[in-house]
Amino acid sequence: MSTTIYYFTGTGNSLKIAKDLKNELENANIIQICKHNMNINSDMQSERIGFVFPVYLRGLPHMVKKFVENLTVNTNAYFFAVASYGSYAALSFEQLHVLLQDKGVVLSGAFGIPMPGTMWSMYYPHPKEDYINRIEAQKEKTINIAKEINNKTIVKLQNIPMRASEEKMYKAFQPDGEDKDFWIDEKCDGCGICSKICAANNIKIIDKKPVWQHKCEQCLACLHWCPKESIQYKKDSLNKERYHNPYIKVQELFQKI
Ligand SMILES: Cc1cc2nc3c(=O)[nH]c(=O)nc-3n(C[C@H](O)[C@H](O)[C@H](O)COP(=O)(O)O)c2cc1C
């Protein structure tokens, strides 16, 4: 049975989940949701179609939303989603469900995995052990999710507590202009990693320095993966340890099909 898993990732958590799922599911492949792949608009072959993504401000990353909106799908496929999050999936499954419903299909499997939260203003500092426990627990959780997917489990979507405030928060999530608050300190050596890993192609290197182009997804990949830790966001990032998934290499974030 052929399976395609579309994933979006900033710090690598969702990519790690997507890779582990690929290994557990027969005849599976993974495709990054990124600017480079936004021209993919049809998947009529896959018998199972999955989406793996981080939760942003209680909902789907904007690029994931746009990608799913544009995708024509095999209406006989089994659809599943795996959300990686700091606290919970909130509105994200329901948002995806509505997008799929518009195509005449349903989201059957909706699974979540708690991972280190990467948005410090909300989640940092987590105790380090908590981070490590989550990272170590992820693989087994993913293996169990793969079993559910193999059984074509149908999961009833949960009620969303405090729905109105969650919706308000998601509505306020307008990351494009927020990138004006990134800045670089003197450690930046112009290596260009930030530009290569930006899923939104939002960073140009000009005069050996990153310049943000206001098409930001707020994934914080640039900040967390910068080898010199020279990218800062407002004052939130000062003197804070960076995070990226320890099982993912930075090169795996370079955009590709
Ligand atoms: C801008 C931003 C907003 C976030 N908002 C939420 C949220 O509302 N709820 C939540 O549980 N986690 C939230 N997180 C945490 C991420 O969903 C979580 O760390 C995820 O595992 C990151 O996955 P990635 O490594 O694939 O990017 C947020 C992270 C970022 C960067």
The ligand as a MOL file (V3000), in Angstrom:
LIG
                    3D

  0  0  0     0  0            999 V3000
M  V30 BEGIN CTAB
M  V30 COUNTS 31 33 0 0 0
M  V30 BEGIN ATOM
M  V30 1 C 5.6840 30.1490 16.3530 0
M  V30 2 C 5.4400 28.9300 17.1780 0
M  V30 3 C 4.2170 28.7690 17.7740 0
M  V30 4 C 3.9440 27.6300 18.5300 0
M  V30 5 N 2.7010 27.4860 19.0580 0
M  V30 6 C 2.3770 26.3620 19.7170 0
M  V30 7 C 1.0560 26.1770 20.2190 0
M  V30 8 O 0.1650 27.0210 20.0710 0
M  V30 9 N 0.7930 25.0290 20.8810 0
M  V30 10 C 1.7300 24.0550 21.0740 0
M  V30 11 O 1.4170 23.0410 21.6800 0
M  V30 12 N 3.0110 24.2010 20.5990 0
M  V30 13 C 3.3470 25.3250 19.9250 0
M  V30 14 N 4.6170 25.5020 19.4320 0
M  V30 15 C 5.6160 24.4360 19.6450 0
M  V30 16 C 5.8090 23.5370 18.4130 0
M  V30 17 O 4.5800 23.1140 17.8960 0
M  V30 18 C 6.6530 22.3070 18.7720 0
M  V30 19 O 7.8240 22.6710 19.4030 0
M  V30 20 C 6.9610 21.4430 17.5640 0
M  V30 21 O 7.4120 20.1870 17.9930 0
M  V30 22 C 8.0180 22.0500 16.6510 0
M  V30 23 O 8.1680 21.1820 15.5600 0
M  V30 24 P 9.3070 21.3030 14.4700 0
M  V30 25 O 10.6110 20.9650 15.1580 0
M  V30 26 O 8.9580 20.2900 13.4440 0
M  V30 27 O 9.3110 22.6880 13.9590 0
M  V30 28 C 4.9360 26.6280 18.7060 0
M  V30 29 C 6.1980 26.8210 18.1130 0
M  V30 30 C 6.4580 27.9510 17.3560 0
M  V30 31 C 7.8080 28.1290 16.7210 0
M  V30 END ATOM
M  V30 BEGIN BOND
M  V30 1 1 1 2
M  V30 2 1 2 3
M  V30 3 2 2 30
M  V30 4 2 3 4
M  V30 5 1 4 5
M  V30 6 1 4 28
M  V30 7 2 5 6
M  V30 8 1 6 7
M  V30 9 1 6 13
M  V30 10 2 7 8
M  V30 11 1 7 9
M  V30 12 1 9 10
M  V30 13 2 10 11
M  V30 14 1 10 12
M  V30 15 2 12 13
M  V30 16 1 13 14
M  V30 17 1 14 15
M  V30 18 1 14 28
M  V30 19 1 15 16
M  V30 20 1 16 17
M  V30 21 1 16 18
M  V30 22 1 18 19
M  V30 23 1 18 20
M  V30 24 1 20 21
M  V30 25 1 20 22
M  V30 26 1 22 23
M  V30 27 1 23 24
M  V30 28 2 24 25
M  V30 29 1 24 26
M  V30 30 1 24 27
M  V30 31 2 28 29
M  V30 32 1 29 30
M  V30 33 1 30 31
M  V30 END BOND
M  V30 END CTAB
M  END
